[in-house]
Amino acid sequence: MAGEFDVARRCIAEAMQQAEEDQAMSVPTMGDALLHTLLTAMLKTRTRKDLASLIDFQLDSAGEDEFVVTRGS
């Protein structure tokens, strides 16, 4: 598994744990905040159409063991 996925999993786990432990936070709202922040960052380098396609693919693949990482040339 690519190192990027390890970093992403760790960041998400830390944010979700913090939301669970802080009574002023909500776990679902933290998920929304993470998704919003990620999409905003990704829109700087991708088109809406590219992101929509990637999101559709990810939703179709949800629950599978691994996501195949391809790197641009």
PDB file of N, H, CA, C and O in Angstrom:
ATOM      1  N   MET A   1       0.860  -1.181   0.000  1.00  0.00           N
ATOM      2  CA  MET A   1       0.000   0.000   0.000  1.00  0.00           C
ATOM      3  C   MET A   1       0.894   1.228   0.000  1.00  0.00           C
ATOM      4  O   MET A   1       1.910   1.272   0.693  1.00  0.00           O
ATOM      5  N   ALA A   2       0.516   2.194  -0.762  1.00  0.00           N
ATOM      6  H   ALA A   2      -0.310   2.158  -1.325  1.00  0.00           H
ATOM      7  CA  ALA A   2       1.294   3.416  -0.904  1.00  0.00           C
ATOM      8  C   ALA A   2       1.351   4.188   0.410  1.00  0.00           C
ATOM      9  O   ALA A   2       0.394   4.181   1.184  1.00  0.00           O
ATOM     10  N   GLY A   3       2.463   4.844   0.653  1.00  0.00           N
ATOM     11  H   GLY A   3       3.240   4.850   0.024  1.00  0.00           H
ATOM     12  CA  GLY A   3       2.647   5.639   1.863  1.00  0.00           C
ATOM     13  C   GLY A   3       1.609   6.734   2.015  1.00  0.00           C
ATOM     14  O   GLY A   3       1.250   7.107   3.132  1.00  0.00           O
ATOM     15  N   GLU A   4       1.123   7.252   0.888  1.00  0.00           N
ATOM     16  H   GLU A   4       1.414   6.949  -0.020  1.00  0.00           H
ATOM     17  CA  GLU A   4       0.104   8.297   0.947  1.00  0.00           C
ATOM     18  C   GLU A   4      -1.157   7.805   1.662  1.00  0.00           C
ATOM     19  O   GLU A   4      -1.781   8.555   2.413  1.00  0.00           O
ATOM     20  N   PHE A   5      -1.522   6.565   1.431  1.00  0.00           N
ATOM     21  H   PHE A   5      -1.015   5.955   0.821  1.00  0.00           H
ATOM     22  CA  PHE A   5      -2.712   6.015   2.075  1.00  0.00           C
ATOM     23  C   PHE A   5      -2.500   5.841   3.572  1.00  0.00           C
ATOM     24  O   PHE A   5      -3.425   6.046   4.358  1.00  0.00           O
ATOM     25  N   ASP A   6      -1.292   5.465   3.971  1.00  0.00           N
ATOM     26  H   ASP A   6      -0.540   5.298   3.333  1.00  0.00           H
ATOM     27  CA  ASP A   6      -0.986   5.360   5.404  1.00  0.00           C
ATOM     28  C   ASP A   6      -1.136   6.714   6.088  1.00  0.00           C
ATOM     29  O   ASP A   6      -1.728   6.807   7.164  1.00  0.00           O
ATOM     30  N   VAL A   7      -0.603   7.758   5.469  1.00  0.00           N
ATOM     31  H   VAL A   7      -0.122   7.682   4.595  1.00  0.00           H
ATOM     32  CA  VAL A   7      -0.706   9.109   6.027  1.00  0.00           C
ATOM     33  C   VAL A   7      -2.163   9.541   6.094  1.00  0.00           C
ATOM     34  O   VAL A   7      -2.605  10.078   7.110  1.00  0.00           O
ATOM     35  N   ALA A   8      -2.917   9.310   5.014  1.00  0.00           N
ATOM     36  H   ALA A   8      -2.558   8.874   4.189  1.00  0.00           H
ATOM     37  CA  ALA A   8      -4.333   9.701   4.975  1.00  0.00           C
ATOM     38  C   ALA A   8      -5.128   8.974   6.050  1.00  0.00           C
ATOM     39  O   ALA A   8      -5.933   9.594   6.745  1.00  0.00           O
ATOM     40  N   ARG A   9      -4.917   7.682   6.198  1.00  0.00           N
ATOM     41  H   ARG A   9      -4.263   7.178   5.634  1.00  0.00           H
ATOM     42  CA  ARG A   9      -5.639   6.917   7.224  1.00  0.00           C
ATOM     43  C   ARG A   9      -5.326   7.430   8.623  1.00  0.00           C
ATOM     44  O   ARG A   9      -6.213   7.544   9.469  1.00  0.00           O
ATOM     45  N   ARG A  10      -4.056   7.737   8.855  1.00  0.00           N
ATOM     46  H   ARG A  10      -3.335   7.645   8.168  1.00  0.00           H
ATOM     47  CA  ARG A  10      -3.642   8.237  10.171  1.00  0.00           C
ATOM     48  C   ARG A  10      -4.289   9.597  10.460  1.00  0.00           C
ATOM     49  O   ARG A  10      -4.779   9.823  11.567  1.00  0.00           O
ATOM     50  N   CYS A  11      -4.294  10.490   9.488  1.00  0.00           N
ATOM     51  H   CYS A  11      -3.896  10.306   8.589  1.00  0.00           H
ATOM     52  CA  CYS A  11      -4.910  11.814   9.670  1.00  0.00           C
ATOM     53  C   CYS A  11      -6.403  11.690   9.958  1.00  0.00           C
ATOM     54  O   CYS A  11      -6.925  12.351  10.855  1.00  0.00           O
ATOM     55  N   ILE A  12      -7.076  10.851   9.202  1.00  0.00           N
ATOM     56  H   ILE A  12      -6.651  10.314   8.473  1.00  0.00           H
ATOM     57  CA  ILE A  12      -8.514  10.676   9.402  1.00  0.00           C
ATOM     58  C   ILE A  12      -8.790  10.046  10.765  1.00  0.00           C
ATOM     59  O   ILE A  12      -9.685  10.487  11.486  1.00  0.00           O
ATOM     60  N   ALA A  13      -8.032   9.029  11.113  1.00  0.00           N
ATOM     61  H   ALA A  13      -7.305   8.671  10.527  1.00  0.00           H
ATOM     62  CA  ALA A  13      -8.231   8.372  12.412  1.00  0.00           C
ATOM     63  C   ALA A  13      -8.038   9.364  13.559  1.00  0.00           C
ATOM     64  O   ALA A  13      -8.812   9.364  14.516  1.00  0.00           O
ATOM     65  N   GLU A  14      -7.014  10.203  13.466  1.00  0.00           N
ATOM     66  H   GLU A  14      -6.385  10.203  12.689  1.00  0.00           H
ATOM     67  CA  GLU A  14      -6.756  11.191  14.516  1.00  0.00           C
ATOM     68  C   GLU A  14      -7.897  12.208  14.604  1.00  0.00           C
ATOM     69  O   GLU A  14      -8.336  12.551  15.701  1.00  0.00           O
ATOM     70  N   ALA A  15      -8.375  12.686  13.463  1.00  0.00           N
ATOM     71  H   ALA A  15      -8.018  12.406  12.571  1.00  0.00           H
ATOM     72  CA  ALA A  15      -9.455  13.668  13.459  1.00  0.00           C
ATOM     73  C   ALA A  15     -10.746  13.063  14.012  1.00  0.00           C
ATOM     74  O   ALA A  15     -11.441  13.702  14.803  1.00  0.00           O
ATOM     75  N   MET A  16     -11.066  11.848  13.603  1.00  0.00           N
ATOM     76  H   MET A  16     -10.502  11.329  12.961  1.00  0.00           H
ATOM     77  CA  MET A  16     -12.288  11.203  14.086  1.00  0.00           C
ATOM     78  C   MET A  16     -12.205  10.893  15.580  1.00  0.00           C
ATOM     79  O   MET A  16     -13.194  11.027  16.302  1.00  0.00           O
ATOM     80  N   GLN A  17     -11.034  10.482  16.036  1.00  0.00           N
ATOM     81  H   GLN A  17     -10.232  10.373  15.450  1.00  0.00           H
ATOM     82  CA  GLN A  17     -10.856  10.219  17.467  1.00  0.00           C
ATOM     83  C   GLN A  17     -11.029  11.506  18.273  1.00  0.00           C
ATOM     84  O   GLN A  17     -11.667  11.509  19.326  1.00  0.00           O
ATOM     85  N   GLN A  18     -10.458  12.587  17.772  1.00  0.00           N
ATOM     86  H   GLN A  18      -9.939  12.584  16.917  1.00  0.00           H
ATOM     87  CA  GLN A  18     -10.606  13.865  18.457  1.00  0.00           C
ATOM     88  C   GLN A  18     -12.076  14.267  18.524  1.00  0.00           C
ATOM     89  O   GLN A  18     -12.532  14.777  19.548  1.00  0.00           O
ATOM     90  N   ALA A  19     -12.817  14.044  17.447  1.00  0.00           N
ATOM     91  H   ALA A  19     -12.446  13.630  16.615  1.00  0.00           H
ATOM     92  CA  ALA A  19     -14.247  14.368  17.435  1.00  0.00           C
ATOM     93  C   ALA A  19     -15.017  13.499  18.432  1.00  0.00           C
ATOM     94  O   ALA A  19     -15.964  13.969  19.063  1.00  0.00           O
ATOM     95  N   GLU A  20     -14.611  12.236  18.575  1.00  0.00           N
ATOM     96  H   GLU A  20     -13.842  11.855  18.062  1.00  0.00           H
ATOM     97  CA  GLU A  20     -15.264  11.344  19.537  1.00  0.00           C
ATOM     98  C   GLU A  20     -15.000  11.786  20.972  1.00  0.00           C
ATOM     99  O   GLU A  20     -15.879  11.688  21.828  1.00  0.00           O
ATOM    100  N   GLU A  21     -13.798  12.269  21.228  1.00  0.00           N
ATOM    101  H   GLU A  21     -13.085  12.348  20.532  1.00  0.00           H
ATOM    102  CA  GLU A  21     -13.395  12.607  22.592  1.00  0.00           C
ATOM    103  C   GLU A  21     -13.821  14.000  23.031  1.00  0.00           C
ATOM    104  O   GLU A  21     -13.890  14.270  24.230  1.00  0.00           O
ATOM    105  N   ASP A  22     -14.105  14.877  22.099  1.00  0.00           N
ATOM    106  H   ASP A  22     -14.050  14.657  21.125  1.00  0.00           H
ATOM    107  CA  ASP A  22     -14.467  16.261  22.408  1.00  0.00           C
ATOM    108  C   ASP A  22     -15.983  16.415  22.326  1.00  0.00           C
ATOM    109  O   ASP A  22     -16.560  16.309  21.244  1.00  0.00           O
ATOM    110  N   GLN A  23     -16.617  16.661  23.446  1.00  0.00           N
ATOM    111  H   GLN A  23     -16.148  16.747  24.324  1.00  0.00           H
ATOM    112  CA  GLN A  23     -18.072  16.761  23.479  1.00  0.00           C
ATOM    113  C   GLN A  23     -18.600  17.933  22.649  1.00  0.00           C
ATOM    114  O   GLN A  23     -19.778  17.958  22.292  1.00  0.00           O
ATOM    115  N   ALA A  24     -17.745  18.893  22.344  1.00  0.00           N
ATOM    116  H   ALA A  24     -16.788  18.873  22.634  1.00  0.00           H
ATOM    117  CA  ALA A  24     -18.156  20.036  21.532  1.00  0.00           C
ATOM    118  C   ALA A  24     -18.136  19.703  20.039  1.00  0.00           C
ATOM    119  O   ALA A  24     -18.550  20.515  19.212  1.00  0.00           O
ATOM    120  N   MET A  25     -17.650  18.497  19.696  1.00  0.00           N
ATOM    121  H   MET A  25     -17.314  17.836  20.368  1.00  0.00           H
ATOM    122  CA  MET A  25     -17.554  18.088  18.299  1.00  0.00           C
ATOM    123  C   MET A  25     -18.509  16.940  18.013  1.00  0.00           C
ATOM    124  O   MET A  25     -18.993  16.259  18.917  1.00  0.00           O
ATOM    125  N   SER A  26     -18.762  16.750  16.722  1.00  0.00           N
ATOM    126  H   SER A  26     -18.369  17.304  15.988  1.00  0.00           H
ATOM    127  CA  SER A  26     -19.623  15.667  16.254  1.00  0.00           C
ATOM    128  C   SER A  26     -18.837  14.834  15.238  1.00  0.00           C
ATOM    129  O   SER A  26     -18.190  15.383  14.347  1.00  0.00           O
ATOM    130  N   VAL A  27     -18.897  13.516  15.376  1.00  0.00           N
ATOM    131  H   VAL A  27     -19.423  13.070  16.101  1.00  0.00           H
ATOM    132  CA  VAL A  27     -18.199  12.640  14.437  1.00  0.00           C
ATOM    133  C   VAL A  27     -18.732  12.820  13.004  1.00  0.00           C
ATOM    134  O   VAL A  27     -17.928  12.954  12.082  1.00  0.00           O
ATOM    135  N   PRO A  28     -20.061  12.827  12.786  1.00  0.00           N
ATOM    136  CA  PRO A  28     -20.533  13.053  11.411  1.00  0.00           C
ATOM    137  C   PRO A  28     -20.105  14.413  10.846  1.00  0.00           C
ATOM    138  O   PRO A  28     -19.767  14.519   9.667  1.00  0.00           O
ATOM    139  N   THR A  29     -20.120  15.445  11.684  1.00  0.00           N
ATOM    140  H   THR A  29     -20.394  15.359  12.642  1.00  0.00           H
ATOM    141  CA  THR A  29     -19.694  16.765  11.215  1.00  0.00           C
ATOM    142  C   THR A  29     -18.204  16.763  10.896  1.00  0.00           C
ATOM    143  O   THR A  29     -17.775  17.434   9.957  1.00  0.00           O
ATOM    144  N   MET A  30     -17.408  16.019  11.664  1.00  0.00           N
ATOM    145  H   MET A  30     -17.757  15.475  12.427  1.00  0.00           H
ATOM    146  CA  MET A  30     -15.981  15.905  11.368  1.00  0.00           C
ATOM    147  C   MET A  30     -15.794  15.242  10.016  1.00  0.00           C
ATOM    148  O   MET A  30     -14.947  15.673   9.234  1.00  0.00           O
ATOM    149  N   GLY A  31     -16.564  14.203   9.723  1.00  0.00           N
ATOM    150  H   GLY A  31     -17.252  13.853  10.359  1.00  0.00           H
ATOM    151  CA  GLY A  31     -16.483  13.560   8.412  1.00  0.00           C
ATOM    152  C   GLY A  31     -16.810  14.536   7.300  1.00  0.00           C
ATOM    153  O   GLY A  31     -16.132  14.574   6.273  1.00  0.00           O
ATOM    154  N   ASP A  32     -17.864  15.334   7.512  1.00  0.00           N
ATOM    155  H   ASP A  32     -18.415  15.303   8.346  1.00  0.00           H
ATOM    156  CA  ASP A  32     -18.225  16.348   6.518  1.00  0.00           C
ATOM    157  C   ASP A  32     -17.102  17.363   6.342  1.00  0.00           C
ATOM    158  O   ASP A  32     -16.785  17.756   5.219  1.00  0.00           O
ATOM    159  N   ALA A  33     -16.503  17.785   7.448  1.00  0.00           N
ATOM    160  H   ALA A  33     -16.761  17.465   8.360  1.00  0.00           H
ATOM    161  CA  ALA A  33     -15.418  18.771   7.390  1.00  0.00           C
ATOM    162  C   ALA A  33     -14.204  18.208   6.659  1.00  0.00           C
ATOM    163  O   ALA A  33     -13.573  18.907   5.866  1.00  0.00           O
ATOM    164  N   LEU A  34     -13.881  16.954   6.924  1.00  0.00           N
ATOM    165  H   LEU A  34     -14.393  16.386   7.568  1.00  0.00           H
ATOM    166  CA  LEU A  34     -12.748  16.325   6.244  1.00  0.00           C
ATOM    167  C   LEU A  34     -12.999  16.239   4.738  1.00  0.00           C
ATOM    168  O   LEU A  34     -12.123  16.555   3.933  1.00  0.00           O
ATOM    169  N   LEU A  35     -14.208  15.805   4.372  1.00  0.00           N
ATOM    170  H   LEU A  35     -14.920  15.548   5.026  1.00  0.00           H
ATOM    171  CA  LEU A  35     -14.533  15.681   2.948  1.00  0.00           C
ATOM    172  C   LEU A  35     -14.511  17.046   2.262  1.00  0.00           C
ATOM    173  O   LEU A  35     -13.942  17.185   1.179  1.00  0.00           O
ATOM    174  N   HIS A  36     -15.118  18.040   2.877  1.00  0.00           N
ATOM    175  H   HIS A  36     -15.580  17.927   3.757  1.00  0.00           H
ATOM    176  CA  HIS A  36     -15.143  19.388   2.306  1.00  0.00           C
ATOM    177  C   HIS A  36     -13.722  19.922   2.107  1.00  0.00           C
ATOM    178  O   HIS A  36     -13.389  20.456   1.049  1.00  0.00           O
ATOM    179  N   THR A  37     -12.902  19.771   3.132  1.00  0.00           N
ATOM    180  H   THR A  37     -13.172  19.337   3.991  1.00  0.00           H
ATOM    181  CA  THR A  37     -11.525  20.274   3.066  1.00  0.00           C
ATOM    182  C   THR A  37     -10.729  19.559   1.986  1.00  0.00           C
ATOM    183  O   THR A  37      -9.963  20.188   1.256  1.00  0.00           O
ATOM    184  N   LEU A  38     -10.908  18.250   1.882  1.00  0.00           N
ATOM    185  H   LEU A  38     -11.531  17.740   2.475  1.00  0.00           H
ATOM    186  CA  LEU A  38     -10.202  17.479   0.858  1.00  0.00           C
ATOM    187  C   LEU A  38     -10.652  17.873  -0.545  1.00  0.00           C
ATOM    188  O   LEU A  38      -9.825  18.083  -1.432  1.00  0.00           O
ATOM    189  N   LEU A  39     -11.967  17.973  -0.742  1.00  0.00           N
ATOM    190  H   LEU A  39     -12.639  17.802  -0.021  1.00  0.00           H
ATOM    191  CA  LEU A  39     -12.464  18.352  -2.067  1.00  0.00           C
ATOM    192  C   LEU A  39     -11.997  19.746  -2.466  1.00  0.00           C
ATOM    193  O   LEU A  39     -11.642  19.973  -3.622  1.00  0.00           O
ATOM    194  N   THR A  40     -11.994  20.677  -1.521  1.00  0.00           N
ATOM    195  H   THR A  40     -12.283  20.492  -0.582  1.00  0.00           H
ATOM    196  CA  THR A  40     -11.518  22.029  -1.797  1.00  0.00           C
ATOM    197  C   THR A  40     -10.057  22.001  -2.231  1.00  0.00           C
ATOM    198  O   THR A  40      -9.674  22.692  -3.174  1.00  0.00           O
ATOM    199  N   ALA A  41      -9.245  21.209  -1.549  1.00  0.00           N
ATOM    200  H   ALA A  41      -9.555  20.647  -0.783  1.00  0.00           H
ATOM    201  CA  ALA A  41      -7.829  21.103  -1.910  1.00  0.00           C
ATOM    202  C   ALA A  41      -7.659  20.440  -3.278  1.00  0.00           C
ATOM    203  O   ALA A  41      -6.826  20.866  -4.078  1.00  0.00           O
ATOM    204  N   MET A  42      -8.445  19.401  -3.542  1.00  0.00           N
ATOM    205  H   MET A  42      -9.122  19.055  -2.892  1.00  0.00           H
ATOM    206  CA  MET A  42      -8.305  18.678  -4.808  1.00  0.00           C
ATOM    207  C   MET A  42      -8.778  19.490  -6.002  1.00  0.00           C
ATOM    208  O   MET A  42      -8.293  19.290  -7.116  1.00  0.00           O
ATOM    209  N   LEU A  43      -9.725  20.409  -5.786  1.00  0.00           N
ATOM    210  H   LEU A  43     -10.119  20.571  -4.881  1.00  0.00           H
ATOM    211  CA  LEU A  43     -10.196  21.253  -6.891  1.00  0.00           C
ATOM    212  C   LEU A  43      -9.115  22.190  -7.416  1.00  0.00           C
ATOM    213  O   LEU A  43      -9.265  22.772  -8.490  1.00  0.00           O
ATOM    214  N   LYS A  44      -8.043  22.336  -6.677  1.00  0.00           N
ATOM    215  H   LYS A  44      -7.921  21.863  -5.804  1.00  0.00           H
ATOM    216  CA  LYS A  44      -6.935  23.174  -7.135  1.00  0.00           C
ATOM    217  C   LYS A  44      -6.146  22.506  -8.249  1.00  0.00           C
ATOM    218  O   LYS A  44      -5.468  23.184  -9.021  1.00  0.00           O
ATOM    219  N   THR A  45      -6.228  21.169  -8.341  1.00  0.00           N
ATOM    220  H   THR A  45      -6.779  20.618  -7.714  1.00  0.00           H
ATOM    221  CA  THR A  45      -5.431  20.450  -9.337  1.00  0.00           C
ATOM    222  C   THR A  45      -6.264  19.564 -10.252  1.00  0.00           C
ATOM    223  O   THR A  45      -5.725  18.953 -11.175  1.00  0.00           O
ATOM    224  N   ARG A  46      -7.580  19.485 -10.008  1.00  0.00           N
ATOM    225  H   ARG A  46      -8.018  19.981  -9.259  1.00  0.00           H
ATOM    226  CA  ARG A  46      -8.452  18.627 -10.820  1.00  0.00           C
ATOM    227  C   ARG A  46      -9.715  19.382 -11.195  1.00  0.00           C
ATOM    228  O   ARG A  46     -10.087  20.364 -10.553  1.00  0.00           O
ATOM    229  N   THR A  47     -10.357  18.913 -12.228  1.00  0.00           N
ATOM    230  H   THR A  47     -10.056  18.115 -12.749  1.00  0.00           H
ATOM    231  CA  THR A  47     -11.634  19.512 -12.621  1.00  0.00           C
ATOM    232  C   THR A  47     -12.761  18.869 -11.818  1.00  0.00           C
ATOM    233  O   THR A  47     -12.594  17.800 -11.231  1.00  0.00           O
ATOM    234  N   ARG A  48     -13.912  19.545 -11.804  1.00  0.00           N
ATOM    235  H   ARG A  48     -14.047  20.413 -12.281  1.00  0.00           H
ATOM    236  CA  ARG A  48     -15.100  18.982 -11.137  1.00  0.00           C
ATOM    237  C   ARG A  48     -15.466  17.640 -11.770  1.00  0.00           C
ATOM    238  O   ARG A  48     -15.855  16.703 -11.072  1.00  0.00           O
ATOM    239  N   LYS A  49     -15.341  17.553 -13.087  1.00  0.00           N
ATOM    240  H   LYS A  49     -15.025  18.314 -13.653  1.00  0.00           H
ATOM    241  CA  LYS A  49     -15.671  16.313 -13.789  1.00  0.00           C
ATOM    242  C   LYS A  49     -14.742  15.188 -13.360  1.00  0.00           C
ATOM    243  O   LYS A  49     -15.196  14.066 -13.133  1.00  0.00           O
ATOM    244  N   ASP A  50     -13.449  15.470 -13.247  1.00  0.00           N
ATOM    245  H   ASP A  50     -13.081  16.381 -13.432  1.00  0.00           H
ATOM    246  CA  ASP A  50     -12.488  14.467 -12.787  1.00  0.00           C
ATOM    247  C   ASP A  50     -12.825  13.998 -11.372  1.00  0.00           C
ATOM    248  O   ASP A  50     -12.799  12.803 -11.079  1.00  0.00           O
ATOM    249  N   LEU A  51     -13.141  14.959 -10.501  1.00  0.00           N
ATOM    250  H   LEU A  51     -13.162  15.930 -10.739  1.00  0.00           H
ATOM    251  CA  LEU A  51     -13.479  14.606  -9.123  1.00  0.00           C
ATOM    252  C   LEU A  51     -14.763  13.793  -9.062  1.00  0.00           C
ATOM    253  O   LEU A  51     -14.844  12.821  -8.310  1.00  0.00           O
ATOM    254  N   ALA A  52     -15.761  14.173  -9.837  1.00  0.00           N
ATOM    255  H   ALA A  52     -15.696  14.962 -10.448  1.00  0.00           H
ATOM    256  CA  ALA A  52     -17.016  13.423  -9.849  1.00  0.00           C
ATOM    257  C   ALA A  52     -16.776  11.986 -10.297  1.00  0.00           C
ATOM    258  O   ALA A  52     -17.345  11.052  -9.732  1.00  0.00           O
ATOM    259  N   SER A  53     -15.943  11.813 -11.299  1.00  0.00           N
ATOM    260  H   SER A  53     -15.481  12.572 -11.758  1.00  0.00           H
ATOM    261  CA  SER A  53     -15.614  10.477 -11.786  1.00  0.00           C
ATOM    262  C   SER A  53     -14.874   9.675 -10.713  1.00  0.00           C
ATOM    263  O   SER A  53     -15.175   8.502 -10.493  1.00  0.00           O
ATOM    264  N   LEU A  54     -13.921  10.302 -10.057  1.00  0.00           N
ATOM    265  H   LEU A  54     -13.677  11.255 -10.236  1.00  0.00           H
ATOM    266  CA  LEU A  54     -13.167   9.631  -9.002  1.00  0.00           C
ATOM    267  C   LEU A  54     -14.086   9.247  -7.846  1.00  0.00           C
ATOM    268  O   LEU A  54     -13.986   8.139  -7.319  1.00  0.00           O
ATOM    269  N   ILE A  55     -14.970  10.141  -7.452  1.00  0.00           N
ATOM    270  H   ILE A  55     -15.051  11.042  -7.880  1.00  0.00           H
ATOM    271  CA  ILE A  55     -15.900   9.867  -6.357  1.00  0.00           C
ATOM    272  C   ILE A  55     -16.834   8.723  -6.728  1.00  0.00           C
ATOM    273  O   ILE A  55     -17.077   7.837  -5.909  1.00  0.00           O
ATOM    274  N   ASP A  56     -17.358   8.727  -7.944  1.00  0.00           N
ATOM    275  H   ASP A  56     -17.161   9.446  -8.610  1.00  0.00           H
ATOM    276  CA  ASP A  56     -18.211   7.628  -8.393  1.00  0.00           C
ATOM    277  C   ASP A  56     -17.461   6.297  -8.339  1.00  0.00           C
ATOM    278  O   ASP A  56     -17.995   5.292  -7.869  1.00  0.00           O
ATOM    279  N   PHE A  57     -16.230   6.302  -8.820  1.00  0.00           N
ATOM    280  H   PHE A  57     -15.797   7.118  -9.201  1.00  0.00           H
ATOM    281  CA  PHE A  57     -15.415   5.088  -8.789  1.00  0.00           C
ATOM    282  C   PHE A  57     -15.202   4.622  -7.354  1.00  0.00           C
ATOM    283  O   PHE A  57     -15.333   3.436  -7.052  1.00  0.00           O
ATOM    284  N   GLN A  58     -14.872   5.562  -6.473  1.00  0.00           N
ATOM    285  H   GLN A  58     -14.765   6.526  -6.718  1.00  0.00           H
ATOM    286  CA  GLN A  58     -14.622   5.197  -5.076  1.00  0.00           C
ATOM    287  C   GLN A  58     -15.876   4.638  -4.410  1.00  0.00           C
ATOM    288  O   GLN A  58     -15.795   3.676  -3.647  1.00  0.00           O
ATOM    289  N   LEU A  59     -17.030   5.232  -4.693  1.00  0.00           N
ATOM    290  H   LEU A  59     -17.095   6.014  -5.313  1.00  0.00           H
ATOM    291  CA  LEU A  59     -18.276   4.723  -4.118  1.00  0.00           C
ATOM    292  C   LEU A  59     -18.593   3.324  -4.636  1.00  0.00           C
ATOM    293  O   LEU A  59     -19.052   2.466  -3.882  1.00  0.00           O
ATOM    294  N   ASP A  60     -18.346   3.098  -5.928  1.00  0.00           N
ATOM    295  H   ASP A  60     -17.974   3.795  -6.540  1.00  0.00           H
ATOM    296  CA  ASP A  60     -18.561   1.765  -6.493  1.00  0.00           C
ATOM    297  C   ASP A  60     -17.600   0.741  -5.903  1.00  0.00           C
ATOM    298  O   ASP A  60     -17.939  -0.436  -5.781  1.00  0.00           O
ATOM    299  N   SER A  61     -16.400   1.187  -5.538  1.00  0.00           N
ATOM    300  H   SER A  61     -16.124   2.143  -5.638  1.00  0.00           H
ATOM    301  CA  SER A  61     -15.361   0.295  -5.022  1.00  0.00           C
ATOM    302  C   SER A  61     -15.366   0.186  -3.500  1.00  0.00           C
ATOM    303  O   SER A  61     -14.604  -0.598  -2.936  1.00  0.00           O
ATOM    304  N   ALA A  62     -16.202   0.951  -2.841  1.00  0.00           N
ATOM    305  H   ALA A  62     -16.821   1.589  -3.299  1.00  0.00           H
ATOM    306  CA  ALA A  62     -16.215   0.962  -1.375  1.00  0.00           C
ATOM    307  C   ALA A  62     -16.404  -0.456  -0.843  1.00  0.00           C
ATOM    308  O   ALA A  62     -17.255  -1.211  -1.313  1.00  0.00           O
ATOM    309  N   GLY A  63     -15.600  -0.787   0.130  1.00  0.00           N
ATOM    310  H   GLY A  63     -14.908  -0.174   0.512  1.00  0.00           H
ATOM    311  CA  GLY A  63     -15.688  -2.103   0.737  1.00  0.00           C
ATOM    312  C   GLY A  63     -14.723  -3.109   0.155  1.00  0.00           C
ATOM    313  O   GLY A  63     -14.508  -4.170   0.739  1.00  0.00           O
ATOM    314  N   GLU A  64     -14.138  -2.795  -0.988  1.00  0.00           N
ATOM    315  H   GLU A  64     -14.313  -1.932  -1.463  1.00  0.00           H
ATOM    316  CA  GLU A  64     -13.125  -3.690  -1.540  1.00  0.00           C
ATOM    317  C   GLU A  64     -11.855  -3.543  -0.724  1.00  0.00           C
ATOM    318  O   GLU A  64     -11.654  -2.527  -0.059  1.00  0.00           O
ATOM    319  N   ASP A  65     -11.005  -4.546  -0.771  1.00  0.00           N
ATOM    320  H   ASP A  65     -11.168  -5.371  -1.311  1.00  0.00           H
ATOM    321  CA  ASP A  65      -9.824  -4.574   0.095  1.00  0.00           C
ATOM    322  C   ASP A  65      -8.832  -3.451  -0.165  1.00  0.00           C
ATOM    323  O   ASP A  65      -8.341  -2.835   0.781  1.00  0.00           O
ATOM    324  N   GLU A  66      -8.532  -3.176  -1.413  1.00  0.00           N
ATOM    325  H   GLU A  66      -8.931  -3.677  -2.181  1.00  0.00           H
ATOM    326  CA  GLU A  66      -7.506  -2.176  -1.715  1.00  0.00           C
ATOM    327  C   GLU A  66      -7.925  -1.301  -2.873  1.00  0.00           C
ATOM    328  O   GLU A  66      -8.663  -1.724  -3.763  1.00  0.00           O
ATOM    329  N   PHE A  67      -7.438  -0.069  -2.845  1.00  0.00           N
ATOM    330  H   PHE A  67      -6.839   0.274  -2.122  1.00  0.00           H
ATOM    331  CA  PHE A  67      -7.611   0.857  -3.940  1.00  0.00           C
ATOM    332  C   PHE A  67      -6.317   0.824  -4.752  1.00  0.00           C
ATOM    333  O   PHE A  67      -5.225   0.944  -4.197  1.00  0.00           O
ATOM    334  N   VAL A  68      -6.445   0.663  -6.047  1.00  0.00           N
ATOM    335  H   VAL A  68      -7.332   0.565  -6.498  1.00  0.00           H
ATOM    336  CA  VAL A  68      -5.274   0.607  -6.905  1.00  0.00           C
ATOM    337  C   VAL A  68      -4.755   2.019  -7.115  1.00  0.00           C
ATOM    338  O   VAL A  68      -5.495   2.909  -7.534  1.00  0.00           O
ATOM    339  N   VAL A  69      -3.462   2.216  -6.817  1.00  0.00           N
ATOM    340  H   VAL A  69      -2.861   1.492  -6.477  1.00  0.00           H
ATOM    341  CA  VAL A  69      -2.826   3.516  -6.973  1.00  0.00           C
ATOM    342  C   VAL A  69      -2.104   3.549  -8.299  1.00  0.00           C
ATOM    343  O   VAL A  69      -1.283   2.681  -8.596  1.00  0.00           O
ATOM    344  N   THR A  70      -2.416   4.559  -9.095  1.00  0.00           N
ATOM    345  H   THR A  70      -3.083   5.263  -8.853  1.00  0.00           H
ATOM    346  CA  THR A  70      -1.684   4.778 -10.325  1.00  0.00           C
ATOM    347  C   THR A  70      -1.045   6.160 -10.225  1.00  0.00           C
ATOM    348  O   THR A  70      -1.642   7.095  -9.692  1.00  0.00           O
ATOM    349  N   ARG A  71       0.126   6.270 -10.722  1.00  0.00           N
ATOM    350  H   ARG A  71       0.611   5.510 -11.155  1.00  0.00           H
ATOM    351  CA  ARG A  71       0.845   7.538 -10.665  1.00  0.00           C
ATOM    352  C   ARG A  71       0.989   8.085 -12.068  1.00  0.00           C
ATOM    353  O   ARG A  71       1.287   7.351 -13.011  1.00  0.00           O
ATOM    354  N   GLY A  72       0.772   9.397 -12.196  1.00  0.00           N
ATOM    355  H   GLY A  72       0.530   9.993 -11.430  1.00  0.00           H
ATOM    356  CA  GLY A  72       0.922  10.052 -13.500  1.00  0.00           C
ATOM    357  C   GLY A  72       2.367  10.046 -13.937  1.00  0.00           C
ATOM    358  O   GLY A  72       3.280   9.868 -13.131  1.00  0.00           O
ATOM    359  N   SER A  73       2.556  10.242 -15.213  1.00  0.00           N
ATOM    360  H   SER A  73       1.814  10.387 -15.868  1.00  0.00           H
ATOM    361  CA  SER A  73       3.936  10.259 -15.724  1.00  0.00           C
ATOM    362  C   SER A  73       4.423  11.665 -15.877  1.00  0.00           C
ATOM    363  O   SER A  73       5.560  11.882 -16.295  1.00  0.00           O
TER     364      SER A  73
END
